[in-house]
């Protein structure tokens, strides 16, 4: 899977309310990292 495809799907899941994205502070000049967490709505959807 291409990285752009992965981030496209993460964006779609975020727009549907299945996951939330949070940013961590950059460390020693490194790029900001984003972390994704499944929401309660996303947990319900995975049980289907």
mmJSON file of the N, C-alpha and C atoms, coordinates in Angstrom:
{"data_MODEL":{"atom_site":{
"group_PDB":["ATOM","ATOM","ATOM","ATOM","ATOM","ATOM","ATOM","ATOM","ATOM","ATOM","ATOM","ATOM","ATOM","ATOM","ATOM","ATOM","ATOM","ATOM","ATOM","ATOM","ATOM","ATOM","ATOM","ATOM","ATOM","ATOM","ATOM","ATOM","ATOM","ATOM","ATOM","ATOM","ATOM","ATOM","ATOM","ATOM","ATOM","ATOM","ATOM","ATOM","ATOM","ATOM","ATOM","ATOM","ATOM","ATOM","ATOM","ATOM","ATOM","ATOM","ATOM","ATOM","ATOM","ATOM","ATOM","ATOM","ATOM","ATOM","ATOM","ATOM","ATOM","ATOM","ATOM","ATOM","ATOM","ATOM","ATOM","ATOM","ATOM","ATOM","ATOM","ATOM","ATOM","ATOM","ATOM","ATOM","ATOM","ATOM","ATOM","ATOM","ATOM","ATOM","ATOM","ATOM","ATOM","ATOM","ATOM","ATOM","ATOM","ATOM","ATOM","ATOM","ATOM","ATOM","ATOM","ATOM","ATOM","ATOM","ATOM","ATOM","ATOM","ATOM","ATOM","ATOM","ATOM","ATOM","ATOM","ATOM","ATOM","ATOM","ATOM","ATOM","ATOM","ATOM","ATOM","ATOM","ATOM","ATOM","ATOM","ATOM","ATOM","ATOM","ATOM","ATOM","ATOM","ATOM","ATOM","ATOM","ATOM","ATOM","ATOM","ATOM","ATOM","ATOM","ATOM","ATOM","ATOM","ATOM","ATOM","ATOM","ATOM","ATOM","ATOM","ATOM"],
"id":[1,2,3,4,5,6,7,8,9,10,11,12,13,14,15,16,17,18,19,20,21,22,23,24,25,26,27,28,29,30,31,32,33,34,35,36,37,38,39,40,41,42,43,44,45,46,47,48,49,50,51,52,53,54,55,56,57,58,59,60,61,62,63,64,65,66,67,68,69,70,71,72,73,74,75,76,77,78,79,80,81,82,83,84,85,86,87,88,89,90,91,92,93,94,95,96,97,98,99,100,101,102,103,104,105,106,107,108,109,110,111,112,113,114,115,116,117,118,119,120,121,122,123,124,125,126,127,128,129,130,131,132,133,134,135,136,137,138,139,140,141,142,143,144],
"type_symbol":["N","C","C","N","C","C","N","C","C","N","C","C","N","C","C","N","C","C","N","C","C","N","C","C","N","C","C","N","C","C","N","C","C","N","C","C","N","C","C","N","C","C","N","C","C","N","C","C","N","C","C","N","C","C","N","C","C","N","C","C","N","C","C","N","C","C","N","C","C","N","C","C","N","C","C","N","C","C","N","C","C","N","C","C","N","C","C","N","C","C","N","C","C","N","C","C","N","C","C","N","C","C","N","C","C","N","C","C","N","C","C","N","C","C","N","C","C","N","C","C","N","C","C","N","C","C","N","C","C","N","C","C","N","C","C","N","C","C","N","C","C","N","C","C"],
"label_atom_id":["N","CA","C","N","CA","C","N","CA","C","N","CA","C","N","CA","C","N","CA","C","N","CA","C","N","CA","C","N","CA","C","N","CA","C","N","CA","C","N","CA","C","N","CA","C","N","CA","C","N","CA","C","N","CA","C","N","CA","C","N","CA","C","N","CA","C","N","CA","C","N","CA","C","N","CA","C","N","CA","C","N","CA","C","N","CA","C","N","CA","C","N","CA","C","N","CA","C","N","CA","C","N","CA","C","N","CA","C","N","CA","C","N","CA","C","N","CA","C","N","CA","C","N","CA","C","N","CA","C","N","CA","C","N","CA","C","N","CA","C","N","CA","C","N","CA","C","N","CA","C","N","CA","C","N","CA","C","N","CA","C","N","CA","C","N","CA","C"],
"label_alt_id":[null,null,null,null,null,null,null,null,null,null,null,null,null,null,null,null,null,null,null,null,null,null,null,null,null,null,null,null,null,null,null,null,null,null,null,null,null,null,null,null,null,null,null,null,null,null,null,null,null,null,null,null,null,null,null,null,null,null,null,null,null,null,null,null,null,null,null,null,null,null,null,null,null,null,null,null,null,null,null,null,null,null,null,null,null,null,null,null,null,null,null,null,null,null,null,null,null,null,null,null,null,null,null,null,null,null,null,null,null,null,null,null,null,null,null,null,null,null,null,null,null,null,null,null,null,null,null,null,null,null,null,null,null,null,null,null,null,null,null,null,null,null,null,null],
"label_comp_id":["UNK","UNK","UNK","UNK","UNK","UNK","UNK","UNK","UNK","UNK","UNK","UNK","UNK","UNK","UNK","UNK","UNK","UNK","UNK","UNK","UNK","UNK","UNK","UNK","UNK","UNK","UNK","UNK","UNK","UNK","UNK","UNK","UNK","UNK","UNK","UNK","UNK","UNK","UNK","UNK","UNK","UNK","UNK","UNK","UNK","UNK","UNK","UNK","UNK","UNK","UNK","UNK","UNK","UNK","UNK","UNK","UNK","UNK","UNK","UNK","UNK","UNK","UNK","UNK","UNK","UNK","UNK","UNK","UNK","UNK","UNK","UNK","UNK","UNK","UNK","UNK","UNK","UNK","UNK","UNK","UNK","UNK","UNK","UNK","UNK","UNK","UNK","UNK","UNK","UNK","UNK","UNK","UNK","UNK","UNK","UNK","UNK","UNK","UNK","UNK","UNK","UNK","UNK","UNK","UNK","UNK","UNK","UNK","UNK","UNK","UNK","UNK","UNK","UNK","UNK","UNK","UNK","UNK","UNK","UNK","UNK","UNK","UNK","UNK","UNK","UNK","UNK","UNK","UNK","UNK","UNK","UNK","UNK","UNK","UNK","UNK","UNK","UNK","UNK","UNK","UNK","UNK","UNK","UNK"],
"label_asym_id":["A","A","A","A","A","A","A","A","A","A","A","A","A","A","A","A","A","A","A","A","A","A","A","A","A","A","A","A","A","A","A","A","A","A","A","A","A","A","A","A","A","A","A","A","A","A","A","A","A","A","A","A","A","A","A","A","A","A","A","A","A","A","A","A","A","A","A","A","A","A","A","A","A","A","A","A","A","A","A","A","A","A","A","A","A","A","A","A","A","A","A","A","A","A","A","A","A","A","A","A","A","A","A","A","A","A","A","A","A","A","A","A","A","A","A","A","A","A","A","A","A","A","A","A","A","A","A","A","A","A","A","A","A","A","A","A","A","A","A","A","A","A","A","A"],
"label_entity_id":["1","1","1","1","1","1","1","1","1","1","1","1","1","1","1","1","1","1","1","1","1","1","1","1","1","1","1","1","1","1","1","1","1","1","1","1","1","1","1","1","1","1","1","1","1","1","1","1","1","1","1","1","1","1","1","1","1","1","1","1","1","1","1","1","1","1","1","1","1","1","1","1","1","1","1","1","1","1","1","1","1","1","1","1","1","1","1","1","1","1","1","1","1","1","1","1","1","1","1","1","1","1","1","1","1","1","1","1","1","1","1","1","1","1","1","1","1","1","1","1","1","1","1","1","1","1","1","1","1","1","1","1","1","1","1","1","1","1","1","1","1","1","1","1"],
"label_seq_id":[1,1,1,2,2,2,3,3,3,4,4,4,5,5,5,6,6,6,7,7,7,8,8,8,9,9,9,10,10,10,11,11,11,12,12,12,13,13,13,14,14,14,15,15,15,16,16,16,17,17,17,18,18,18,19,19,19,20,20,20,21,21,21,22,22,22,23,23,23,24,24,24,25,25,25,26,26,26,27,27,27,28,28,28,29,29,29,30,30,30,31,31,31,32,32,32,33,33,33,34,34,34,35,35,35,36,36,36,37,37,37,38,38,38,39,39,39,40,40,40,41,41,41,42,42,42,43,43,43,44,44,44,45,45,45,46,46,46,47,47,47,48,48,48],
"pdbx_PDB_ins_code":[null,null,null,null,null,null,null,null,null,null,null,null,null,null,null,null,null,null,null,null,null,null,null,null,null,null,null,null,null,null,null,null,null,null,null,null,null,null,null,null,null,null,null,null,null,null,null,null,null,null,null,null,null,null,null,null,null,null,null,null,null,null,null,null,null,null,null,null,null,null,null,null,null,null,null,null,null,null,null,null,null,null,null,null,null,null,null,null,null,null,null,null,null,null,null,null,null,null,null,null,null,null,null,null,null,null,null,null,null,null,null,null,null,null,null,null,null,null,null,null,null,null,null,null,null,null,null,null,null,null,null,null,null,null,null,null,null,null,null,null,null,null,null,null],
"Cartn_x":[0.848,0.0,0.893,0.555,1.262,0.936,1.892,1.684,0.557,0.458,-0.62,-1.983,-2.072,-3.313,-3.665,-2.674,-2.893,-3.453,-2.832,-3.297,-4.648,-4.944,-6.266,-7.332,-7.069,-8.032,-8.146,-7.03,-7.091,-7.939,-7.789,-8.588,-10.075,-10.398,-11.793,-12.372,-11.604,-12.061,-12.258,-11.375,-11.504,-12.766,-13.04,-14.242,-15.52,-15.481,-16.644,-16.779,-15.81,-15.877,-15.416,-14.723,-14.255,-12.941,-12.144,-10.868,-10.696,-9.804,-9.428,-7.918,-7.476,-6.04,-5.577,-4.432,-3.837,-2.372,-1.874,-0.489,0.36,1.581,2.557,3.536,4.127,5.089,6.302,6.874,8.088,9.229,10.181,11.283,12.594,13.393,14.716,14.673,13.707,13.625,13.006,12.56,11.924,10.49,9.922,8.547,7.556,6.441,5.378,4.811,4.595,3.989,2.499,1.736,0.306,-0.014,-0.89,-1.333,-2.822,-3.259,-4.66,-5.219,-6.414,-7.072,-8.471,-8.862,-10.206,-11.22,-12.356,-13.415,-14.411,-15.348,-16.381,-17.201,-17.431,-18.152,-17.357,-16.042,-15.19,-15.167,-15.207,-15.239,-16.527,-17.624,-18.912,-18.887,-18.33,-18.284,-17.432,-16.428,-15.57,-16.246,-17.333,-18.047,-19.056,-19.275,-20.271,-19.731],
"Cartn_y":[-1.172,0.0,1.235,2.158,3.439,4.31,5.092,5.947,6.952,7.494,8.461,7.78,6.513,5.757,5.539,5.212,5.0,6.258,7.405,8.651,9.084,8.741,9.034,8.269,6.99,6.179,6.638,7.028,7.564,8.83,9.676,10.904,10.572,9.579,9.174,8.654,7.826,7.297,8.412,9.406,10.55,11.349,11.559,12.293,11.559,10.232,9.43,9.308,9.838,9.777,8.453,7.65,6.342,6.43,7.436,7.65,9.141,9.469,10.863,10.967,12.088,12.328,13.336,13.053,14.007,14.188,15.381,15.695,15.707,15.228,15.298,16.408,16.993,18.059,17.526,18.388,17.983,17.903,17.05,16.815,16.992,17.929,18.189,18.422,19.194,19.566,18.522,17.394,16.366,16.787,16.272,16.645,16.237,16.944,16.612,15.245,14.42,13.103,13.183,12.401,12.315,10.91,10.835,9.558,9.429,8.236,7.972,7.02,7.365,6.562,6.22,4.973,4.566,5.154,5.58,6.161,5.066,5.401,4.425,4.051,5.012,4.725,3.748,3.927,3.012,1.63,1.536,0.227,-0.51,0.236,-0.39,-0.899,-0.127,-0.505,-1.751,-1.971,-3.152,-4.429,-4.313,-5.498,-6.022,-5.298,-5.705,-6.87],
"Cartn_z":[0.0,0.0,0.0,-0.807,-0.924,0.301,0.769,1.942,1.715,0.507,0.244,0.339,-0.054,0.06,1.522,2.33,3.756,4.405,4.156,4.765,4.216,2.989,2.434,3.215,3.499,4.246,5.697,6.303,7.663,7.703,6.704,6.622,6.477,5.669,5.501,6.812,7.525,8.808,9.829,9.798,10.699,10.371,9.1,8.682,9.062,9.126,9.511,11.028,11.771,13.222,13.806,13.003,13.466,14.243,13.937,14.612,14.876,15.806,16.043,15.927,15.429,15.249,16.292,16.884,17.816,17.45,17.686,17.336,18.597,18.458,19.533,19.201,20.208,19.979,19.221,18.395,17.692,18.701,18.413,19.328,18.593,19.055,18.472,16.967,16.542,15.136,14.224,14.786,13.962,13.655,12.576,12.216,13.311,13.371,14.314,13.94,14.95,14.719,15.021,14.283,14.522,14.989,15.982,16.517,16.269,15.94,15.647,16.692,17.197,18.214,17.742,17.94,17.546,18.53,18.019,18.853,19.233,20.097,20.457,19.223,18.361,17.106,16.241,16.196,15.445,16.043,17.359,18.028,17.713,17.698,17.36,15.924,15.024,13.604,13.381,14.195,14.0,14.476,15.232,15.743,14.752,13.671,12.662,11.865],
"occupancy":[1.0,1.0,1.0,1.0,1.0,1.0,1.0,1.0,1.0,1.0,1.0,1.0,1.0,1.0,1.0,1.0,1.0,1.0,1.0,1.0,1.0,1.0,1.0,1.0,1.0,1.0,1.0,1.0,1.0,1.0,1.0,1.0,1.0,1.0,1.0,1.0,1.0,1.0,1.0,1.0,1.0,1.0,1.0,1.0,1.0,1.0,1.0,1.0,1.0,1.0,1.0,1.0,1.0,1.0,1.0,1.0,1.0,1.0,1.0,1.0,1.0,1.0,1.0,1.0,1.0,1.0,1.0,1.0,1.0,1.0,1.0,1.0,1.0,1.0,1.0,1.0,1.0,1.0,1.0,1.0,1.0,1.0,1.0,1.0,1.0,1.0,1.0,1.0,1.0,1.0,1.0,1.0,1.0,1.0,1.0,1.0,1.0,1.0,1.0,1.0,1.0,1.0,1.0,1.0,1.0,1.0,1.0,1.0,1.0,1.0,1.0,1.0,1.0,1.0,1.0,1.0,1.0,1.0,1.0,1.0,1.0,1.0,1.0,1.0,1.0,1.0,1.0,1.0,1.0,1.0,1.0,1.0,1.0,1.0,1.0,1.0,1.0,1.0,1.0,1.0,1.0,1.0,1.0,1.0],
"B_iso_or_equiv":[0.0,0.0,0.0,0.0,0.0,0.0,0.0,0.0,0.0,0.0,0.0,0.0,0.0,0.0,0.0,0.0,0.0,0.0,0.0,0.0,0.0,0.0,0.0,0.0,0.0,0.0,0.0,0.0,0.0,0.0,0.0,0.0,0.0,0.0,0.0,0.0,0.0,0.0,0.0,0.0,0.0,0.0,0.0,0.0,0.0,0.0,0.0,0.0,0.0,0.0,0.0,0.0,0.0,0.0,0.0,0.0,0.0,0.0,0.0,0.0,0.0,0.0,0.0,0.0,0.0,0.0,0.0,0.0,0.0,0.0,0.0,0.0,0.0,0.0,0.0,0.0,0.0,0.0,0.0,0.0,0.0,0.0,0.0,0.0,0.0,0.0,0.0,0.0,0.0,0.0,0.0,0.0,0.0,0.0,0.0,0.0,0.0,0.0,0.0,0.0,0.0,0.0,0.0,0.0,0.0,0.0,0.0,0.0,0.0,0.0,0.0,0.0,0.0,0.0,0.0,0.0,0.0,0.0,0.0,0.0,0.0,0.0,0.0,0.0,0.0,0.0,0.0,0.0,0.0,0.0,0.0,0.0,0.0,0.0,0.0,0.0,0.0,0.0,0.0,0.0,0.0,0.0,0.0,0.0],
"pdbx_formal_charge":[null,null,null,null,null,null,null,null,null,null,null,null,null,null,null,null,null,null,null,null,null,null,null,null,null,null,null,null,null,null,null,null,null,null,null,null,null,null,null,null,null,null,null,null,null,null,null,null,null,null,null,null,null,null,null,null,null,null,null,null,null,null,null,null,null,null,null,null,null,null,null,null,null,null,null,null,null,null,null,null,null,null,null,null,null,null,null,null,null,null,null,null,null,null,null,null,null,null,null,null,null,null,null,null,null,null,null,null,null,null,null,null,null,null,null,null,null,null,null,null,null,null,null,null,null,null,null,null,null,null,null,null,null,null,null,null,null,null,null,null,null,null,null,null],
"auth_seq_id":[1,1,1,2,2,2,3,3,3,4,4,4,5,5,5,6,6,6,7,7,7,8,8,8,9,9,9,10,10,10,11,11,11,12,12,12,13,13,13,14,14,14,15,15,15,16,16,16,17,17,17,18,18,18,19,19,19,20,20,20,21,21,21,22,22,22,23,23,23,24,24,24,25,25,25,26,26,26,27,27,27,28,28,28,29,29,29,30,30,30,31,31,31,32,32,32,33,33,33,34,34,34,35,35,35,36,36,36,37,37,37,38,38,38,39,39,39,40,40,40,41,41,41,42,42,42,43,43,43,44,44,44,45,45,45,46,46,46,47,47,47,48,48,48],
"auth_comp_id":["UNK","UNK","UNK","UNK","UNK","UNK","UNK","UNK","UNK","UNK","UNK","UNK","UNK","UNK","UNK","UNK","UNK","UNK","UNK","UNK","UNK","UNK","UNK","UNK","UNK","UNK","UNK","UNK","UNK","UNK","UNK","UNK","UNK","UNK","UNK","UNK","UNK","UNK","UNK","UNK","UNK","UNK","UNK","UNK","UNK","UNK","UNK","UNK","UNK","UNK","UNK","UNK","UNK","UNK","UNK","UNK","UNK","UNK","UNK","UNK","UNK","UNK","UNK","UNK","UNK","UNK","UNK","UNK","UNK","UNK","UNK","UNK","UNK","UNK","UNK","UNK","UNK","UNK","UNK","UNK","UNK","UNK","UNK","UNK","UNK","UNK","UNK","UNK","UNK","UNK","UNK","UNK","UNK","UNK","UNK","UNK","UNK","UNK","UNK","UNK","UNK","UNK","UNK","UNK","UNK","UNK","UNK","UNK","UNK","UNK","UNK","UNK","UNK","UNK","UNK","UNK","UNK","UNK","UNK","UNK","UNK","UNK","UNK","UNK","UNK","UNK","UNK","UNK","UNK","UNK","UNK","UNK","UNK","UNK","UNK","UNK","UNK","UNK","UNK","UNK","UNK","UNK","UNK","UNK"],
"auth_asym_id":["A","A","A","A","A","A","A","A","A","A","A","A","A","A","A","A","A","A","A","A","A","A","A","A","A","A","A","A","A","A","A","A","A","A","A","A","A","A","A","A","A","A","A","A","A","A","A","A","A","A","A","A","A","A","A","A","A","A","A","A","A","A","A","A","A","A","A","A","A","A","A","A","A","A","A","A","A","A","A","A","A","A","A","A","A","A","A","A","A","A","A","A","A","A","A","A","A","A","A","A","A","A","A","A","A","A","A","A","A","A","A","A","A","A","A","A","A","A","A","A","A","A","A","A","A","A","A","A","A","A","A","A","A","A","A","A","A","A","A","A","A","A","A","A"],
"auth_atom_id":["N","CA","C","N","CA","C","N","CA","C","N","CA","C","N","CA","C","N","CA","C","N","CA","C","N","CA","C","N","CA","C","N","CA","C","N","CA","C","N","CA","C","N","CA","C","N","CA","C","N","CA","C","N","CA","C","N","CA","C","N","CA","C","N","CA","C","N","CA","C","N","CA","C","N","CA","C","N","CA","C","N","CA","C","N","CA","C","N","CA","C","N","CA","C","N","CA","C","N","CA","C","N","CA","C","N","CA","C","N","CA","C","N","CA","C","N","CA","C","N","CA","C","N","CA","C","N","CA","C","N","CA","C","N","CA","C","N","CA","C","N","CA","C","N","CA","C","N","CA","C","N","CA","C","N","CA","C","N","CA","C","N","CA","C","N","CA","C"],
"pdbx_PDB_model_num":[1,1,1,1,1,1,1,1,1,1,1,1,1,1,1,1,1,1,1,1,1,1,1,1,1,1,1,1,1,1,1,1,1,1,1,1,1,1,1,1,1,1,1,1,1,1,1,1,1,1,1,1,1,1,1,1,1,1,1,1,1,1,1,1,1,1,1,1,1,1,1,1,1,1,1,1,1,1,1,1,1,1,1,1,1,1,1,1,1,1,1,1,1,1,1,1,1,1,1,1,1,1,1,1,1,1,1,1,1,1,1,1,1,1,1,1,1,1,1,1,1,1,1,1,1,1,1,1,1,1,1,1,1,1,1,1,1,1,1,1,1,1,1,1]
}}}
